Structures are given as C-alpha cells and as structure tokens.
Amino acid sequence: MTGTPFHLAVALDGAGWHPGAWRAAGARPGELFSAGYWTDLVTEAERGLLDFVTLEDTLAPQSEPFHRPDDRTDRVRGTVDAVLLAARLAPVTHRIGLVPTANVTHTEPFHVGIGIATLDHASEGRAGWRPQIASRASDAALFGRRTTPQLTDDDIRDPEAIARRLRPLFAEAADAVEVARRLWDSWEDDAEIRDAASGRFIDRDKLHHIDFEGPHFHVRGPSIVPRTPQGQPVVASLAHASTPYEFAATASDVVFVTPRDRAGVARILAEVDEAVAVTGRDLAARPLKRFADLVVVLGDTAAAAAERAARLDDLAGAPLASDAAVFTGTAAGLADLLEDWRAEGLDGFRLRPAALPHDLSAVTGTLVPELQRRGVFRTEYTSTTLRGHLGLARPASRYAVPAAG
C-alpha cells in the first residue's frame, strides 16, 4: 500500500439495505435466520480483507418509518440477536472484526458489557460494539419499565430536531458506554494467576470495583469477565447531528457519518471536530476514526447497475430512501468516489450492500481488487485484532498501578 491505510467495512442487515432485496434474484429469504447464511456473508467479507462487519439489530420488528411501527407484510421483518450472532461467527472467522448492535436504552450496561467482553474472548480480539438508543414508545412497551420521548412525523424531517428530543437518551447511552469501559478495565491484565500448585487462581488485589455513580446508573463492579485480548473492544456509533456527534466524541472509537457529497464530508467532519472540542477529547490519546456510510448498488457497467437499482425499486414498489447517500455504478466509479471523499479527511467507509449477497460479492470481488490495484487497500491482514486493523493502541487498564522504575 501507499500512504495511510484505507479502512473498509460493510454493514450487514437482513437481505440487504434495499427493502426490495429479499425478492431479488439470488436472494436467500428462506435462510435469513440461519447460521449458515450469516457465516457465508461474513466469511465472504473476510475473503475481501475488510476491517470489520457491523450487524444490525432491533428491539421490535422493523418498520418503514424508523420512529413508529407499521403493519407492512411485504418487507423483511424479524432478526436474530446481533451479539449472539457475532459469537456464533467468531469461531468460523479468523481476522475480520465483528461489531454487533446492542441497545442501551432498555438493556443494563453490565449485561451488554460482559456480552461484548465475552465476544472479544471468543473472537480472540476482534470484537466491537455499536450502542443504539431506542426512542419508540412501542419499544418501551416491550419492557414496561419506563417511557421514552416519542418522535413525531414533524420531528423526523430535521436531524437536529431528532437530536434535541433524544438528547437525554444520548446522555444515558454515554453513561452506559462509560460503565462498560470501566467494567472492561476492572480486571487487570495479570489478575489471573491460575497456579494450581499454590491454589491461587486470581490475584484479588487486581480486581477492582468501578463504583460508577451517575444519574442513570449505579454500578459497583467488578465485571465477571476477565480483561479481554483488546483490553477495550472497539465502540462505534452512527451519527447524523450535533448530539450524536457529541456522543461519538465522548464515547466512541469509530463514528459513522452520512454525507451526501464531498462538500457534505467537509461540513460534517468540521461538525465532528467541533464536538470533539466541546467534549475536550484528546485525539492524540484517544483517536476517533471517521467513516462515511454509503448504500451501494453495483454492476459490471453503469447501465447494469442502474437496471439493478430500478428492478429493486420495482420489487419494493417505491424508490430507495436512505439516511445515507446511495451510489449506483461500477466498482471503478465507486473507487473514484471513495478516494475523492477520503481526501477531505475520512479514515474509511462503511458500505451498506443494497442486496445480499450480490453487492457484498461485488465489493469483495471487484471493488477491493480495484482499490488494491490503486495501492490504497491491504493485500493481506497484518494484524490479528480489530484495534490493530484500525491502528488503535491497546489501552492499559485505568485501575492498574504503573510498574515502579
């Protein structure tokens, strides 16, 4: 490779990010809830040497409007638990990072934290986590413990209006991530002695209470899971406006943003930089990797890609609407766009295949070789952990006493 490493990930969701994908030629709708389907997808992503995959999840059946349920029966509905799915995928993959989505509004951070830590052990250092908030009243009703702000149809027209309404949930989510991070540090690296002869399995002085006290959680700790291969699994978040940018600046290692063009990349990265300044984050000590999201519809020619996109729209009964930009074209055209946007300061891209497995195979089989030909993407994995792929150092436990001298 030449220059700074080019990071590339894919976001996997059901039959693909286009609502008509499940009806497309080559789709596997009868296998969406099977281990074999997801194994095939993630091993294909690994063959393409991608940094990581993200796995989507929801608390309730998916809906066309993201802020409220619907009664549609012509769309994919239902999913499998993303954290458990990632654990199933860990032993059948070797290098690719696994980043499941897990809710933090209705899930205790202790339980999420130990689940992600267990995934890091199972994958030998390839775990990440995408914390997700839940604002729908229908989601809250599944648990019956609390109410949450219900977005209106007017709210969702403006990302900043959404952010204002959901600011308390983002504050709670930041506390949830902080709890998890402290739990991940609560065992020092050498807390396990495992000396059968002496009868000492752990050094109790190297397990620590975290004593987190906040408006949302009171967590004493320590974790039940010993410190993981990465020390701190990678935390990634999706952001569209100022409040989620501040959440990313506070809590995340990777932020996914959704520009529509190169000018949008520059504008959004400036807003992320402003959020970093507001939160006081030291990027030298805690880098924040910035990825742009793109939905991709790929073909051997631009005309073939456009024909595929039109066919998917016909199957769905409407044009694709997305929070992210949609690229329709060839792998070479996509490579041109990625290099153009990257010049504004992005660290990488998270591609959302419109239809699976077609667009994933196009990413690994045509886009990756094109990027390799240009000298901007790896030709082999050179690290064994997700932090290593991203160039993030393994942090020491905050509770460890530095060695003398």
C-alpha atoms as one frame of an Amber mdcrd trajectory, in Angstrom:
protein
   0.000   0.000   0.000   0.978   3.620  -0.396   0.267   6.240   2.246  -2.233
   5.990   5.093  -4.217   2.728   5.314  -7.628   2.794   3.678 -10.260   1.305
   6.023 -13.262  -0.508   4.612 -16.189  -2.173   6.391 -19.635  -3.464   5.450
 -22.935  -3.154   7.285 -24.992  -6.337   7.058 -28.750  -6.221   7.510 -31.168
  -8.996   6.545 -31.383  -9.432   2.788 -29.709  -6.063   2.175 -30.401  -2.368
   2.686 -32.911  -2.073  -0.143 -36.414  -3.088   1.011 -36.941  -4.991  -2.247
 -33.741  -7.021  -1.869 -35.402 -10.092  -0.353 -37.337 -10.637  -3.595 -34.362
 -10.127  -5.925 -32.693 -12.875  -7.966 -30.056 -14.597  -5.854 -31.577 -13.557
  -2.519 -31.961 -16.189   0.202 -35.073 -15.107   2.139 -35.666 -18.604   3.498
 -32.284 -18.555   5.230 -32.232 -15.095   6.834 -32.386 -16.533  10.346 -29.908
 -19.360   9.762 -26.314 -19.533  10.945 -25.205 -20.720   7.507 -26.486 -17.587
   5.768 -24.585 -15.246   8.069 -21.493 -17.424   8.002 -21.437 -17.213   4.213
 -21.749 -13.417   4.289 -19.102 -12.768   6.919 -16.578 -15.237   5.521 -17.025
 -13.536   2.138 -16.315 -10.175   3.785 -13.205 -11.687   5.365 -12.046 -13.002
   1.997 -12.182  -9.382   0.887  -9.820  -8.409   3.756 -12.337  -5.922   5.160
 -11.655  -4.355   8.545 -14.972  -5.377  10.080 -18.643  -6.074   9.590 -21.435
  -4.474  11.583 -24.560  -6.480  12.390 -27.876  -4.658  12.725 -30.400  -5.347
  15.477 -33.730  -4.006  16.697 -35.939  -4.484  19.736 -39.170  -4.795  17.735
 -39.966  -5.780  14.161 -38.523  -3.357  11.628 -40.732  -0.652  10.148 -40.641
   1.703   7.172 -40.757   4.858   9.344 -37.956   4.392  11.862 -39.808   6.218
  14.652 -43.002   4.138  14.791 -44.247   0.628  13.903 -46.109  -0.245  10.730
 -48.255  -3.165   9.564 -46.496  -3.915   6.277 -46.170  -7.544   5.285 -44.152
  -7.022   2.066 -40.875  -6.207   3.838 -38.377  -8.295   5.801 -39.475  -8.365
   9.421 -37.665 -10.024  12.286 -33.985 -10.555  13.010 -31.654 -12.533  15.236
 -29.814 -11.177  18.274 -26.700  -9.460  16.913 -24.399 -10.157  19.879 -25.289
 -13.851  19.923 -24.924 -13.995  16.151 -21.449 -12.445  16.388 -20.480 -15.064
  18.970 -21.608 -17.769  16.535 -19.495 -16.197  13.785 -16.371 -15.789  15.904
 -15.058 -19.366  15.632 -15.667 -19.615  11.872 -13.730 -16.417  11.082 -10.140
 -15.540  11.822  -9.233 -11.896  11.223 -12.288  -9.771  10.414 -13.767  -7.605
  13.162 -17.289  -8.360  14.423 -19.328  -5.336  15.543 -22.871  -6.167  16.688
 -25.505  -3.571  17.519 -26.852  -3.686  21.084 -29.473  -1.467  22.641 -28.571
   0.645  25.677 -31.928   2.270  26.456 -33.642  -0.854  27.734 -30.596  -3.036
  28.484 -28.378  -2.843  31.557 -24.786  -1.819  30.725 -23.413  -4.586  32.953
 -25.095  -7.228  30.792 -24.118  -5.613  27.481 -20.578  -5.034  28.707 -19.953
  -8.626  29.699 -21.543  -9.838  26.457 -19.152  -7.768  24.339 -16.215  -8.773
  26.548 -17.132 -12.426  26.078 -17.271 -11.847  22.319 -13.770 -10.379  22.442
 -12.517 -13.529  24.151 -14.408 -15.798  21.723 -13.021 -13.943  18.695  -9.526
 -13.579  20.176  -9.607  -9.798  19.991 -11.932  -8.907  17.110 -14.989  -7.585
  18.963 -16.652  -4.235  18.662 -19.975  -2.800  19.751 -22.405  -0.330  18.218
 -24.516   1.111  21.059 -28.008   2.028  19.931 -30.714   4.048  21.658 -34.439
   3.278  21.375 -36.945   6.123  21.330 -40.133   4.435  20.153 -42.928   4.180
  22.687 -43.676   0.743  21.263 -40.146  -0.382  22.171 -40.557   0.874  25.725
 -43.849  -1.041  25.968 -41.967  -4.290  25.346 -40.304  -3.845  28.732 -42.882
  -1.882  30.702 -40.321  -0.149  32.917 -40.230   3.383  31.540 -41.430   5.746
  28.845 -39.224   7.415  26.254 -39.625  10.528  24.079 -41.812   9.645  21.086
 -40.695  11.317  17.880 -43.390  12.815  15.658 -43.618  12.900  11.872 -42.574
  16.569  12.053 -39.514  15.751  14.186 -38.045  13.296  11.717 -37.824  15.881
   8.942 -34.864  17.506  10.703 -31.900  15.581  12.203 -31.283  18.395  14.679
 -34.903  18.227  15.883 -34.445  14.493  16.426 -31.220  15.138  18.332 -32.855
  17.704  20.624 -35.716  15.370  21.501 -33.397  12.438  22.141 -30.621  14.274
  23.972 -31.493  12.640  27.347 -31.244   9.182  25.763 -27.833  10.001  24.292
 -26.645  11.191  27.717 -27.830   7.911  29.214 -26.110   5.992  26.398 -22.818
   7.793  27.093 -23.056   6.692  30.729 -23.804   3.125  29.606 -20.659   3.041
  27.475 -18.607   4.508  30.315 -19.887   1.798  32.662 -18.959  -0.884  30.126
 -15.499   0.604  29.601 -14.831   0.688  33.345 -16.019  -2.903  33.661 -13.652
  -3.928  30.865 -10.829  -2.364  32.888 -11.924  -3.799  36.248  -9.706  -6.853
  35.834  -6.046  -6.012  35.327  -4.263  -7.936  32.586  -2.422 -10.195  35.006
  -5.219 -10.659  37.535  -5.443 -14.353  36.651  -2.660 -16.396  38.239  -4.034
 -19.896  37.562  -1.391 -21.541  39.753  -2.710 -24.992  40.636   0.284 -25.773
  42.838  -0.287 -22.817  45.160  -4.071 -22.916  44.858  -4.275 -19.286  43.669
  -6.435 -18.699  40.604  -6.646 -14.897  40.790  -4.868 -12.007  42.469  -7.782
 -10.370  44.264  -5.879  -7.079  44.516  -6.043  -6.816  40.732  -9.841  -6.936
  40.550 -11.401  -3.526  41.095 -14.772  -2.069  41.970 -15.667   0.601  39.434
 -18.080   2.461  41.760 -19.836   4.289  38.938 -22.375   6.816  40.233 -24.421
   8.758  37.709 -27.953   9.986  37.076 -28.810   6.800  35.191 -26.726   4.005
  36.704 -25.085   3.000  39.961 -22.712   0.145  39.215 -20.213  -1.228  41.707
 -18.458  -3.920  39.656 -16.145  -5.649  39.035 -17.030  -7.482  35.833 -17.443
 -11.242  35.834 -15.358 -11.459  32.617 -11.553 -11.140  32.859  -9.798  -8.475
  30.792 -10.068  -9.187  27.107  -7.478  -9.531  24.329  -8.088  -5.948  23.156
  -8.409  -4.558  26.677 -11.154  -2.320  25.350 -13.306  -3.665  22.478 -13.945
  -1.062  19.785 -17.040   1.139  20.261 -18.646   2.516  17.083 -21.661   4.783
  16.648 -23.812   6.185  13.863 -24.319   9.961  13.916 -26.414  12.403  11.894
 -26.471  15.588  14.007 -24.779  17.577  16.778 -25.930  15.499  19.774 -24.852
  12.140  18.318 -21.594  13.771  17.179 -21.002  14.733  20.816 -21.901  11.200
  21.886 -19.297   9.850  19.458 -16.716  12.356  20.685 -17.386  11.251  24.267
 -17.883   7.521  23.931 -16.787   6.072  20.585 -13.630   4.885  18.845 -15.302
   4.984  15.406 -18.087   7.240  14.143 -20.192   6.557  11.036 -21.425   9.717
   9.314 -23.771  10.179   6.350 -22.609  12.865   3.897 -24.324  13.216   0.536
 -21.356  14.610  -1.396 -17.761  15.785  -0.934 -18.875  19.177   0.389 -21.022
  17.329   2.914 -17.985  15.327   4.015 -16.076  18.527   4.786 -19.029  20.090
   6.601 -19.784  17.024   8.722 -16.150  16.421   9.659 -15.945  20.037  10.805
 -19.004  19.420  12.996 -17.393  16.288  14.420 -14.234  18.301  15.140 -16.387
  20.879  16.928 -17.974  18.136  19.027 -14.512  16.833  19.919 -13.545  20.322
  21.075 -16.754  20.717  23.096 -16.177  17.429  24.921 -12.474  18.104  25.477
 -11.349  14.811  23.967  -7.603  14.454  23.407  -7.356  12.851  19.969  -3.669
  12.099  20.450  -4.535   9.914  23.425  -7.887   8.641  22.103  -8.138   8.764
  18.287 -11.602   8.903  16.727 -11.842   7.167  13.360 -14.335   8.785  10.963
 -16.121   6.544   8.442 -18.700   7.606   5.852 -21.694   5.356   5.178 -22.786
   4.611   1.609 -25.507   2.330   0.267 -24.076   0.606  -2.816 -25.777  -0.878
  -5.886 -23.013  -2.285  -8.079 -22.892  -3.663 -11.613 -20.346  -4.545 -14.284
 -21.389  -1.391 -16.129 -23.120   1.781 -15.044 -26.136   0.772 -17.121 -26.287
  -2.662 -15.498 -26.140  -1.096 -12.033 -28.908   1.365 -12.924 -31.013  -1.509
 -14.239 -30.485  -3.422 -10.981 -31.475  -0.369  -8.941 -34.621   0.122 -10.995
 -35.522  -3.546 -10.596 -35.093  -3.345  -6.820 -37.284  -0.229  -6.748 -39.937
  -2.065  -8.739 -39.845  -5.004  -6.326 -40.214  -2.622  -3.383 -42.903  -0.542
  -5.050 -41.002   2.692  -4.406 -37.564   4.276  -4.916 -34.998   3.578  -2.209
 -34.995   6.174   0.589 -31.984   6.175   2.912 -30.316   8.269   5.579 -27.056
   7.672   3.678 -26.054   8.524   0.121 -26.784   5.845  -2.479 -24.105   5.000
  -5.047 -25.226   3.206  -8.207 -22.498   2.258 -10.657 -19.327   0.257 -11.190
 -16.595  -0.709  -8.755 -14.182   1.639 -10.522 -16.650   4.507 -10.193 -17.130
   3.723  -6.519 -13.358   3.629  -6.001 -13.132   7.091  -7.606 -15.774   8.424
  -5.217 -14.144   6.860  -2.142 -10.765   8.364  -2.997 -12.366  11.746  -3.692
 -14.245  11.818  -0.378 -11.304  10.433   1.543  -9.243  13.471   0.520 -11.423
  15.549   2.876 -10.087  13.634   5.899 -12.146  10.476   6.240 -10.415   7.404
   7.673 -12.618   4.904   5.889 -16.035   3.838   4.688 -18.815   1.543   5.836
 -20.614   0.236   2.774 -24.223  -0.929   3.001 -24.856  -3.562   0.303 -28.250
  -2.860  -1.261 -28.883  -6.550  -1.949 -27.218  -9.599  -0.440 -25.237 -11.495
  -1.414 -24.817  -9.718  -4.787 -23.488  -6.344  -3.653 -21.274  -7.829  -0.948
 -19.675 -10.125  -3.529 -19.214  -7.112  -5.807 -17.425  -5.248  -3.006 -15.061
  -8.129  -2.273 -14.659  -9.352  -5.847 -14.419  -6.104  -7.829 -14.077  -3.056
  -5.543 -11.341  -4.472  -3.313  -9.146  -5.574  -6.257  -9.614  -2.119  -7.816
  -8.502  -0.412  -4.600  -5.567  -2.815  -4.317  -4.583  -2.017  -7.900  -4.514
   1.653  -6.929  -2.315   0.859  -3.927  -4.788   2.132  -1.322  -6.011  -1.098
   0.303  -4.309  -4.011   2.001  -3.411  -7.212   0.169  -3.286  -9.201   3.406
  -4.192  -8.755   7.048  -1.209  -7.538   9.060  -2.855  -7.593  12.489  -4.976
 -10.071  14.400  -7.271  -7.719  16.348  -9.859  -5.145  15.365  -7.954  -2.427
  17.199  -4.894  -3.477  15.229  -6.731  -3.239  11.886  -7.789   0.307  12.782
  -4.409   1.402  14.107  -5.736   1.851  17.655  -3.361   1.052  20.501  -4.363
  -1.425  23.192  -5.079   0.725  26.274  -3.873  -0.154  29.756  -6.437  -0.683
  32.499  -7.213   2.592  34.218  -7.028   0.784  37.543  -3.595  -0.771  37.056
  -0.772   0.591  39.184   2.149   1.558  36.925   5.247  -0.577  37.432   7.976
   1.050  39.513  11.008   2.414  37.700
